[in-house]
Structures are given as structure tokens and as C-alpha cells.
Amino acid sequence: MVVAVLDLRAELRRLWSAYYLVRAALQLADAEASLRVNDLEETERVLVTVGISLDLAYEQSSEQDKGPISEFRMQVGNLREDLYIRPEDMDYRLRRLRQSMLSLVDENRSYR
């Protein structure tokens, strides 16, 4: 009985982590859209919300996912730093990061 409850709690945490990762990926799509219309302030604001979503995903994630999520958080910080000084390939970097997040969600779903 106790093991079943612990398993359910672990599954719930995994689901919350996946939810926050998907939310961060959708927010990155919003950042891409604001970048397309050259609204850098909105892009930066959205990147802040992506960071918050990733923080929440990290809190709920399993030990094996903490490394990749930490990497995503670092990349978001780098994107924010580069936004006003090196925006040239920002759309590509946003898209690549979004795809990496969704791949992690898919990878976790496939082996459960």
C-alpha cells in the first residue's frame, strides 16, 4: 500500500514536470512570435516566464531530468543576455530549445 502511494506521488510529480516543460515550450513559441515582429521587450518578458516554468519543472522533476532541465534554464539565461546584443540567430535558438524540451517530454513518456 505504501509503495503504491509512493509510486503515485512519483508519477504525479513526473506529470507536473512534463506539464511545466510543455508550458515552457509553448512560451518559447510565443517568444518566437514576438521576435518575428521585432518586439524585443515582449520577447524578454516571455523568456522570463519560460525561466519560471522551467524552475517549476525542475522542482517536480526526477533526478535523471534535473540535468537537462538545468541546461534548458542556462540556455534561457543566455538567450536573455544575447537578445539585445546578438539577436541574429535568436529564432533558430528558440526553436531548437523548444524542440529539445518537447523531446525530453516525449522521451520520458515513451519509457514509462
LINGIZI-V929964 format. One record per residue. N is the residue number from 1. RES is the residue in one letter. PSI is psi in whole degrees, -180 to 180 (none if undefined). Layout:
<<N:RES:PSI> <N:RES:PSI>>
//
This chain:
<<1:M:-47> <2:V:-40> <3:V:-41> <4:A:-40> <5:V:-43> <6:L:-40> <7:D:-41> <8:L:-40> <9:R:-42> <10:A:-41> <11:E:-40> <12:L:-43> <13:R:-40> <14:R:-42> <15:L:-42> <16:W:-41> <17:S:-45> <18:A:-41> <19:Y:-48> <20:Y:-34> <21:L:-43> <22:V:-40> <23:R:-43> <24:A:-40> <25:A:-42> <26:L:-37> <27:Q:-35> <28:L:-36> <29:A:-38> <30:D:-39> <31:A:-41> <32:E:-43> <33:A:-43> <34:S:-31> <35:L:-38> <36:R:-34> <37:V:13> <38:N:32> <39:D:83> <40:L:-32> <41:E:-43> <42:E:-39> <43:T:-44> <44:E:-42> <45:R:-43> <46:V:-38> <47:L:-33> <48:V:-43> <49:T:-32> <50:V:-44> <51:G:-41> <52:I:-44> <53:S:-40> <54:L:-35> <55:D:-43> <56:L:-40> <57:A:-41> <58:Y:-44> <59:E:-35> <60:Q:-10> <61:S:160> <62:S:165> <63:E:-38> <64:Q:-22> <65:D:-10> <66:K:-38> <67:G:-55> <68:P:-39> <69:I:-37> <70:S:-40> <71:E:-43> <72:F:-43> <73:R:-43> <74:M:-42> <75:Q:-39> <76:V:-42> <77:G:-42> <78:N:-40> <79:L:-44> <80:R:-41> <81:E:-37> <82:D:-11> <83:L:-47> <84:Y:-18> <85:I:-27> <86:R:68> <87:P:2> <88:E:-54> <89:D:20> <90:M:-40> <91:D:-41> <92:Y:-44> <93:R:-40> <94:L:-46> <95:R:-43> <96:R:-41> <97:L:-42> <98:R:-44> <99:Q:-37> <100:S:-41> <101:M:-46> <102:L:-33> <103:S:-39> <104:L:-41> <105:V:-46> <106:D:-41> <107:E:-43> <108:N:-33> <109:R:-33> <110:S:-26> <111:Y:6> <112:R:none>>
//
